[in-house]
Amino acid sequence: MLKFTIHYGLHFGLPLAIALIFYRKQWLKMYLIMLSAFVIDLDHLFANPIFDSNRCSINFHPLHSYYAIAVYVLLLLPKSTRVFAIGLLAHIVSDGVDCLLI
């Protein structure tokens, strides 16, 4: 239960903290953009089983691969994709912490 709480607490709490600290005037809009980064979890649909609480997502699923993470870092550069990229990287950090808890 602790692992679940930490994992999903980070998934929702880390983007919220970033939005409140760095985008105070538009925090809700930025928070929702960062949460839209959950779209990368669609790659779980290609795994068998789809969900395994003892599997590390990092470098297992295609959108959680090191190559994809490199693209997410590059997406920080254009201002138009920066907030979404922050959401993607916050998602990866959350999954990385989950890997440490396995």
Buried (B, 14 or more C-beta within 10 A) or exposed (E): EEEEEBBEEBBBEBBBEBBEEEBEEEBEEBBEBBBBBBEBBEBBEEBEEEEEEEBBBBEBBEBBBEEBBEEBEEBBEEEEBBBBBBBBBBBBBBBBBBBEEE
